Amino acid sequence: MKILLDKNAGFCFGVKNAVDKVFSLAQNNKDKNLYTYGPLIHNNQVIEKLNQSKVQALNDIDEGIDKNSLIAIRSHGIAEDKYNKLRAMGLDYVDCTCPYVLKIHKIVNEHYKDGYQIFIVGDRKHPEVEGINGWCENTAVVLEDDSIVANLPNYDKICIVAQTTITQELWSTVLKEVQKRYNDVKVFETICSATENRQKSAAELARSVDCMIIIGSKESSNTQKLFQICKGINTNTIHIETVEELSLEYINKFKSVGITAGASTPEWIIKEVVTKMDEMNRDDQAMMMEEYEKSFRSLYSGDTVTGKVIFVTDDEVMVDIGYKSDGIIKKEDFTWEMDLSLKDLIKPGDEVESKIVTMNDGEGNVVLSKKLVDADKNWYKIEYAYNEKAPVDAVIKSVVKGGVVAETFGIRAFIPASLIDIRYAEDLSQYVNTKVKAFVAEYDKDKRKVVLSRKEYLKLEREKSEKEIFSTIQEGQQVKGEVKRLTDFGAFVDIGGVDGLIHVSELSWNRIKHPSEVVKPGQTVEAIVLKVDAEKKKISLGLKQTTAEPWTLVPSKYAIGDIVNVKVARFADFGAFVELEPGIDGLVHISQISDKRIAKPADVLKIGETVKAKIVDIKLEEKKISLSIKEAAEPVEIQE
């Protein structure tokens, strides 16, 4: 007898992940009461093993649960309100929901909030469908077939999703009727790719053998679908849960037998079935077991593997690498362009080459890195950049002793603190997660050592900028730039790769003590070029020149005899200087401060105080205004 095992038989990623997580929790949390929210998967044998590990299944959460409990959410997922209930009760939980199902929850919740009527194609009593419906407040229309579509009410816009384990045939049939009945239908084909692949390969196998054996729970939706598909193709299809249900007398009549199993069927049950068939077909069994074990090829950390992408999320890529466990590539191990979405870089069905980092991440998954493969392939780029003195793009990842760690072409590189900027950088953390250009200062492929110099690149760019700017810049020209740093004597402004200085006296028409009173680092300003010294590579700028000089407005705003409000600015032995407005000061002689004799202005006035004063003289050429406080005491109309 020829025996053929479907390569897609058994646990899918989501189920395996959930089962492995819960058994790990049972092993590592023996001091807690461990529960699953509903049966973890539809397989009585797995549930029995969980019971033996003191893991109990709950149909609902109630107040009687001990606070020392830990609850695992099953792979089918749960409704939003059940998460809220867990949190409200302060219970610890671990989410084992299949990533495919979590994706459907997100789609349904977002579109429900946007006013879409949700349609779910699937079994209304299936826990996965119940969970999905809970993300739209249980308002979804559940379609188990296409018969009721024509009788549904009118809806403005519809979002339709599928239970992950339904057949492609059911999905296509229902979708066709929905799109015929409604105009605005947003379609999300959410049948799990692993389910679809298992159904396709099972159908192909059923066509090529005399008999098909489907292994899996009678309560498992995807196992039932497998049975229906194969039975429709091959009438000699049987469905068993365990090896005890296998009839050797029945099987022995056939020359070829195909075996597949549902997504919730563990490997050990499949092996038990294969082993029992050995009783009547020992030679073929040896070959069968060999082929079975071959299907789970031997892999080791450091191996380079090529696999097919089966699922992509915002944070990771899941890959079928022909092993008993799927591989996972985290975003940080896939690309160094962290601002890009993984979904824009790769999609299900694509092939990807990666290197095995570890065979088990603690949850049974093989951890992969595409960047390590890219790094191996990209050393020639480092060599080229070094020889040709060409800059490379790098992303600074972290601060270490003496500098920072960067990544270029997927290769780890070091930038010493002395080579990260033209000026000494006190705080290296400011560069973390920034993209920079740098030259390769040195490299050693054998030692996997790369040293970069951003400083040399910046110096070269500055020289180019200086040459260009000094060949075109002219006095009187208005330029735009960014304030880089402040000193007591002024502000340095980057005007395109060259720094210009705005002296403190050129920042404001008003008297200031420090540049920080007018500008801040990082601020964009427009300034006037006051002087250019190409030989010394110096540019003097003026900020105040971009606004009208206040004294030019005095004739139109002030006249002798006007009474105005002024602010006391500073004292001298002979009087008090007051500010009429920013940039225009006047003097109140000590004799004009009060009717009484005073020894000093501070006897009567306070710095910052606002008082009334009368303009008694204006000398525009000398930029002087004389005022009298005592004369303003007479009742006269005040001009603001």
ZAMARGU-4260 file (C-alpha; in steps of 0.2 Angstrom, whole numbers, plus 5000, padded with zeros to 4 digits):
<rodrens>
0) 5000/5000/5000 | 5006/5017/4995 | 5004/5030/5009 | 5005/5049/5006 | 5005/5062/5020
5) 4999/5079/5016 | 5013/5092/5019 | 5001/5104/5026 | 4993/5092/5039 | 4992/5097/5057
10) 4994/5112/5068 | 4994/5129/5059 | 5004/5144/5066 | 4990/5151/5076 | 4985/5135/5085
15) 5003/5129/5088 | 5007/5146/5095 | 4992/5145/5107 | 4996/5127/5113 | 5014/5130/5115
20) 5011/5146/5125 | 4998/5138/5137 | 5009/5122/5140 | 5024/5134/5144 | 5013/5144/5156
25) 5008/5128/5165 | 5026/5124/5167 | 5032/5141/5173 | 5017/5147/5183 | 5013/5132/5195
30) 5009/5144/5209 | 4994/5151/5200 | 4977/5144/5195 | 4978/5143/5176 | 4963/5144/5165
35) 4959/5145/5146 | 4944/5156/5141 | 4934/5143/5133 | 4942/5127/5126 | 4959/5132/5119
40) 4957/5123/5103 | 4944/5110/5096 | 4953/5094/5100 | 4948/5084/5115 | 4965/5075/5116
45) 4974/5092/5118 | 4961/5098/5131 | 4964/5082/5141 | 4983/5084/5141 | 4979/5102/5147
50) 4968/5096/5161 | 4982/5084/5166 | 4993/5100/5167 | 4980/5107/5179 | 4974/5119/5165
55) 4955/5121/5166 | 4943/5129/5153 | 4931/5142/5158 | 4915/5146/5148 | 4914/5163/5156
60) 4922/5175/5169 | 4913/5177/5186 | 4917/5185/5202 | 4922/5168/5210 | 4939/5167/5201
65) 4954/5169/5212 | 4964/5184/5210 | 4980/5173/5209 | 4973/5166/5193 | 4981/5167/5175
70) 4969/5166/5160 | 4974/5161/5143 | 4963/5168/5129 | 4960/5154/5116 | 4966/5155/5098
75) 4948/5159/5092 | 4949/5176/5100 | 4936/5184/5111 | 4924/5200/5110 | 4930/5217/5115
80) 4919/5218/5130 | 4926/5202/5137 | 4944/5210/5137 | 4936/5225/5146 | 4928/5213/5159
85) 4945/5204/5162 | 4953/5221/5165 | 4939/5228/5176 | 4941/5212/5187 | 4960/5215/5188
90) 4964/5197/5181 | 4980/5193/5173 | 4978/5186/5155 | 4989/5180/5141 | 4982/5183/5123
95) 4984/5167/5113 | 4972/5174/5099 | 4978/5169/5081 | 4986/5184/5072 | 4974/5181/5058
100) 4959/5183/5069 | 4967/5198/5078 | 4968/5206/5061 | 4949/5203/5058 | 4945/5211/5075
105) 4954/5226/5070 | 4946/5227/5053 | 4929/5225/5060 | 4931/5237/5074 | 4938/5251/5063
110) 4925/5249/5049 | 4911/5248/5062 | 4916/5264/5070 | 4916/5272/5052 | 4898/5268/5049
115) 4899/5251/5040 | 4887/5237/5042 | 4898/5222/5046 | 4895/5205/5036 | 4904/5189/5043
120) 4904/5174/5032 | 4905/5159/5043 | 4896/5148/5056 | 4886/5159/5068 | 4889/5147/5083
125) 4908/5146/5080 | 4918/5154/5094 | 4928/5164/5081 | 4913/5171/5073 | 4906/5176/5090
130) 4922/5184/5095 | 4923/5194/5079 | 4905/5200/5081 | 4909/5206/5098 | 4920/5219/5090
135) 4905/5228/5082 | 4894/5227/5097 | 4886/5210/5090 | 4877/5220/5076 | 4885/5210/5062
140) 4875/5200/5049 | 4882/5182/5049 | 4880/5173/5033 | 4881/5154/5034 | 4877/5153/5015
145) 4870/5164/5001 | 4852/5160/5004 | 4847/5175/5014 | 4856/5188/5005 | 4842/5193/4994
150) 4830/5196/5009 | 4842/5207/5019 | 4838/5226/5022 | 4846/5240/5012 | 4863/5246/5019
155) 4873/5261/5013 | 4890/5253/5015 | 4896/5236/5020 | 4912/5228/5026 | 4913/5209/5023
160) 4925/5197/5031 | 4927/5178/5032 | 4929/5166/5046 | 4947/5161/5044 | 4943/5142/5042
165) 4929/5142/5029 | 4931/5136/5012 | 4935/5146/4997 | 4920/5140/4988 | 4908/5146/5002
170) 4917/5163/5002 | 4916/5165/4983 | 4897/5160/4983 | 4892/5172/4997 | 4903/5186/4991
175) 4895/5185/4973 | 4878/5187/4980 | 4882/5201/4992 | 4891/5211/4978 | 4875/5208/4967
180) 4864/5214/4980 | 4874/5230/4986 | 4884/5243/4977 | 4896/5249/4991 | 4905/5233/4998
185) 4922/5234/5005 | 4929/5216/5004 | 4942/5208/5016 | 4947/5190/5011 | 4952/5184/5028
190) 4952/5166/5025 | 4969/5160/5033 | 4982/5156/5020 | 4987/5141/5030 | 4969/5135/5030
195) 4967/5139/5011 | 4984/5130/5007 | 4978/5115/5018 | 4962/5113/5009 | 4970/5115/4992
200) 4983/5102/4995 | 4970/5090/5003 | 4959/5091/4988 | 4974/5087/4976 | 4979/5072/4987
205) 4961/5066/4988 | 4961/5066/4969 | 4977/5055/4968 | 4973/5041/4981 | 4960/5028/4983
210) 4956/5033/5001 | 4958/5048/5012 | 4960/5049/5031 | 4955/5065/5039 | 4962/5067/5057
215) 4954/5079/5069 | 4941/5084/5081 | 4923/5082/5076 | 4920/5099/5083 | 4934/5107/5073
220) 4927/5118/5059 | 4942/5117/5048 | 4943/5098/5050 | 4925/5097/5045 | 4928/5108/5030
225) 4943/5096/5025 | 4932/5081/5027 | 4918/5089/5016 | 4930/5095/5003 | 4939/5077/5002
230) 4922/5068/5003 | 4916/5078/4988 | 4931/5072/4978 | 4934/5055/4985 | 4919/5045/4992
235) 4931/5034/5001 | 4935/5048/5014 | 4934/5044/5032 | 4935/5056/5047 | 4943/5050/5063
240) 4948/5059/5079 | 4961/5047/5086 | 4970/5031/5081 | 4957/5020/5090 | 4944/5025/5077
245) 4955/5019/5063 | 4949/5002/5055 | 4963/4993/5047 | 4951/4981/5039 | 4943/4995/5029
250) 4960/5003/5025 | 4968/4987/5019 | 4957/4986/5003 | 4965/5001/4995 | 4981/5002/4986
255) 4984/5021/4990 | 4979/5031/5006 | 4981/5049/5009 | 4982/5057/5026 | 4979/5075/5031
260) 4974/5083/5048 | 4965/5099/5054 | 4974/5114/5061 | 4970/5109/5078 | 4977/5091/5077
265) 4993/5089/5086 | 5008/5080/5078 | 5008/5066/5091 | 4990/5060/5085 | 4996/5060/5067
270) 5011/5049/5072 | 5000/5037/5081 | 4989/5035/5066 | 5004/5032/5055 | 5012/5020/5068
275) 4996/5009/5068 | 4996/5008/5049 | 5013/5000/5051 | 5004/4984/5057 | 4998/4981/5040
280) 5011/4990/5030 | 5028/4990/5039 | 5039/4993/5024 | 5028/5007/5018 | 5027/5014/5035
285) 5046/5015/5037 | 5046/5025/5021 | 5031/5035/5027 | 5039/5040/5044 | 5055/5044/5035
290) 5045/5056/5023 | 5036/5062/5038 | 5052/5067/5047 | 5059/5074/5031 | 5045/5086/5030
295) 5052/5093/5046 | 5069/5096/5040 | 5084/5098/5052 | 5089/5116/5054 | 5101/5125/5065
300) 5105/5142/5071 | 5115/5151/5058 | 5108/5142/5044 | 5102/5152/5029 | 5084/5147/5023
305) 5072/5152/5010 | 5053/5152/5014 | 5036/5158/5009 | 5028/5172/5018 | 5011/5167/5025
310) 5007/5182/5035 | 5012/5200/5038 | 5008/5212/5053 | 5014/5229/5057 | 5028/5221/5068
315) 5033/5204/5060 | 5033/5193/5045 | 5028/5175/5047 | 5037/5163/5035 | 5034/5144/5031
320) 5052/5137/5030 | 5047/5119/5028 | 5050/5115/5047 | 5038/5110/5060 | 5038/5127/5067
325) 5035/5143/5056 | 5048/5157/5056 | 5046/5174/5063 | 5055/5190/5057 | 5053/5205/5068
330) 5053/5222/5059 | 5069/5226/5067 | 5077/5210/5059 | 5069/5213/5042 | 5073/5231/5038
335) 5083/5246/5044 | 5070/5258/5037 | 5060/5258/5052 | 5049/5272/5046 | 5042/5261/5032
340) 5027/5248/5035 | 5031/5230/5033 | 5016/5228/5023 | 5023/5240/5010 | 5039/5229/5009
345) 5033/5211/5008 | 5016/5202/5006 | 5010/5184/5008 | 5016/5173/4995 | 5033/5181/4993
350) 5049/5172/4995 | 5061/5178/5008 | 5079/5173/5012 | 5084/5174/5030 | 5096/5168/5043
355) 5091/5158/5058 | 5095/5167/5074 | 5088/5155/5086 | 5077/5139/5085 | 5065/5143/5099
360) 5060/5160/5105 | 5053/5153/5121 | 5036/5151/5112 | 5041/5138/5100 | 5044/5149/5085
365) 5060/5150/5074 | 5067/5167/5075 | 5074/5173/5058 | 5084/5189/5052 | 5083/5195/5034
370) 5095/5208/5038 | 5109/5196/5043 | 5108/5189/5025 | 5108/5206/5018 | 5123/5210/5028
375) 5133/5195/5022 | 5129/5200/5004 | 5133/5219/5007 | 5151/5218/5012 | 5156/5222/4994
380) 5147/5238/4996 | 5157/5243/5012 | 5173/5239/5002 | 5167/5249/4987 | 5163/5264/4998
385) 5180/5263/5007 | 5190/5262/4991 | 5180/5275/4981 | 5178/5287/4996 | 5159/5287/4993
390) 5147/5290/5008 | 5136/5277/5015 | 5119/5279/5023 | 5118/5273/5041 | 5105/5273/5055
395) 5112/5276/5073 | 5105/5263/5084 | 5112/5266/5102 | 5125/5274/5112 | 5140/5264/5119
400) 5156/5268/5128 | 5166/5280/5117 | 5153/5283/5103 | 5138/5275/5095 | 5133/5259/5086
405) 5126/5262/5068 | 5119/5250/5055 | 5123/5252/5036 | 5118/5239/5023 | 5113/5228/5038
410) 5130/5228/5045 | 5134/5234/5062 | 5146/5249/5062 | 5155/5260/5076 | 5156/5279/5075
415) 5168/5286/5088 | 5162/5301/5098 | 5176/5311/5090 | 5170/5307/5072 | 5151/5310/5074
420) 5151/5328/5072 | 5162/5343/5067 | 5161/5350/5084 | 5162/5339/5100 | 5145/5332/5104
425) 5142/5331/5123 | 5126/5322/5122 | 5127/5307/5110 | 5109/5301/5113 | 5102/5315/5102
430) 5108/5305/5087 | 5100/5289/5091 | 5087/5283/5078 | 5093/5297/5066 | 5098/5293/5048
435) 5115/5300/5043 | 5128/5299/5030 | 5146/5295/5033 | 5162/5289/5026 | 5170/5272/5029
440) 5185/5276/5040 | 5191/5258/5041 | 5184/5240/5039 | 5189/5222/5042 | 5178/5209/5035
445) 5186/5195/5044 | 5183/5203/5060 | 5167/5210/5055 | 5173/5227/5060 | 5167/5244/5052
450) 5171/5261/5058 | 5162/5276/5051 | 5166/5295/5051 | 5151/5307/5050 | 5163/5321/5054
455) 5173/5319/5037 | 5157/5319/5027 | 5151/5334/5036 | 5167/5343/5033 | 5167/5339/5015
460) 5149/5345/5013 | 5153/5361/5022 | 5167/5365/5011 | 5156/5362/4996 | 5143/5374/5004
465) 5155/5387/5009 | 5162/5387/4991 | 5145/5389/4984 | 5139/5402/4996 | 5154/5413/4996
470) 5153/5414/4977 | 5135/5420/4977 | 5132/5429/4993 | 5131/5448/4993 | 5130/5462/5007
475) 5112/5468/5009 | 5105/5451/5003 | 5091/5443/5014 | 5094/5425/5019 | 5085/5412/5029
480) 5093/5401/5041 | 5092/5390/5057 | 5099/5397/5074 | 5112/5384/5079 | 5119/5390/5095
485) 5120/5406/5106 | 5134/5414/5115 | 5135/5430/5126 | 5140/5440/5110 | 5128/5434/5098
490) 5119/5420/5088 | 5126/5408/5075 | 5114/5405/5061 | 5116/5391/5048 | 5112/5398/5031
495) 5114/5382/5021 | 5130/5374/5027 | 5139/5390/5033 | 5137/5399/5049 | 5134/5417/5050
500) 5135/5428/5066 | 5121/5440/5072 | 5130/5451/5085 | 5120/5454/5100 | 5118/5472/5095
505) 5111/5467/5078 | 5097/5456/5085 | 5085/5470/5091 | 5082/5488/5090 | 5079/5487/5108
510) 5093/5485/5121 | 5095/5467/5126 | 5107/5458/5138 | 5108/5441/5130 | 5103/5434/5112
515) 5091/5422/5121 | 5079/5436/5124 | 5076/5437/5105 | 5080/5419/5097 | 5081/5401/5102
520) 5092/5387/5095 | 5082/5378/5081 | 5072/5393/5077 | 5071/5398/5058 | 5075/5417/5055
525) 5077/5428/5041 | 5092/5440/5042 | 5101/5453/5031 | 5119/5451/5026 | 5129/5465/5033
530) 5147/5460/5029 | 5155/5446/5020 | 5174/5441/5022 | 5177/5427/5010 | 5195/5426/5015
535) 5192/5423/5033 | 5176/5414/5029 | 5165/5425/5040 | 5148/5432/5037 | 5140/5445/5048
540) 5121/5446/5049 | 5108/5457/5055 | 5091/5452/5062 | 5084/5469/5067 | 5087/5476/5049
545) 5072/5465/5043 | 5060/5477/5053 | 5059/5496/5052 | 5070/5506/5063 | 5059/5513/5077
550) 5066/5530/5077 | 5061/5533/5058 | 5043/5532/5064 | 5044/5545/5078 | 5039/5560/5068
555) 5023/5551/5064 | 5019/5545/5081 | 5026/5557/5094 | 5026/5576/5096 | 5032/5589/5109
560) 5018/5591/5122 | 5011/5574/5120 | 5008/5564/5137 | 5012/5546/5135 | 5013/5530/5146
565) 5031/5525/5148 | 5040/5511/5157 | 5055/5515/5168 | 5070/5506/5161 | 5085/5511/5171
570) 5092/5524/5182 | 5107/5536/5181 | 5113/5549/5194 | 5105/5563/5183 | 5088/5555/5179
575) 5078/5540/5173 | 5078/5532/5156 | 5061/5527/5151 | 5055/5516/5136 | 5041/5523/5125
580) 5041/5507/5115 | 5054/5494/5111 | 5068/5503/5102 | 5063/5520/5108 | 5070/5527/5125
585) 5069/5544/5132 | 5076/5553/5147 | 5067/5561/5162 | 5080/5572/5170 | 5080/5571/5189
590) 5073/5588/5190 | 5058/5583/5180 | 5053/5568/5190 | 5045/5576/5205 | 5039/5593/5212
595) 5049/5589/5227 | 5068/5589/5228 | 5074/5571/5227 | 5092/5564/5230 | 5090/5550/5217
600) 5077/5543/5204 | 5075/5528/5215 | 5067/5538/5229 | 5052/5540/5218 | 5052/5527/5204
605) 5054/5508/5202 | 5062/5499/5188 | 5048/5492/5177 | 5035/5504/5183 | 5023/5512/5170
610) 5021/5531/5173 | 5014/5546/5163 | 5026/5558/5156 | 5025/5573/5145 | 5037/5575/5129
615) 5046/5591/5131 | 5059/5590/5117 | 5063/5578/5102 | 5080/5578/5093 | 5078/5565/5079
620) 5096/5567/5073 | 5103/5563/5090 | 5089/5550/5094 | 5085/5559/5110 | 5068/5562/5118
625) 5066/5572/5134 | 5051/5570/5145 | 5044/5577/5161 | 5034/5567/5174 | 5030/5582/5185
630) 5022/5591/5170 | 5012/5576/5165 | 5003/5578/5182 | 4992/5592/5176 | 4975/5586/5169
635) 4978/5584/5150 | 4971/5572/5138 | 4983/5556/5137 | 4989/5550/5120 | 4993/5531/5119
</rodrens>
